[in-house]
Amino acid sequence: MLFSNEKFKSTIIKCKNLSTPGLDHISWKHLKAVIKDKRYLVNIVNIANAYINISHWPSHFKMLSSIIIPKPNKMFYDFPKIFHPILFLNTLGKLIEKVIRERLQFHLISNNFIHLN
């Protein structure tokens, strides 16, 4: 189940450049610029493949930070519906998760594990 350079390229192209950087302070715009150099793309793919091969997800990809953005015209925060949390994760970890999610979704649909309706 090794990943390819093309899969990472096609996944990262779909990410919005205006998104806020993650905990690693890397934005999608910067990551897109970095992977234009094939050496860096190959290294990122090798890292993802290594994590899959050893069945390990590093703790720095699991760390997150959250902030609460107040919704307009809400004075009290007594109910969960009033909260609008924003989570910040490691951008490289999010990219690898997106590639894994796309592959998993493809296999589930192509093997009829999920009905298309």
Summary of the structure (lengths in Angstrom):
residues: 117
radius of gyration: 17.4
end to end distance: 27.4
largest distance: 51.4
contacts: 267
relative contact order: 0.18
helix: 50%
strand: 7%
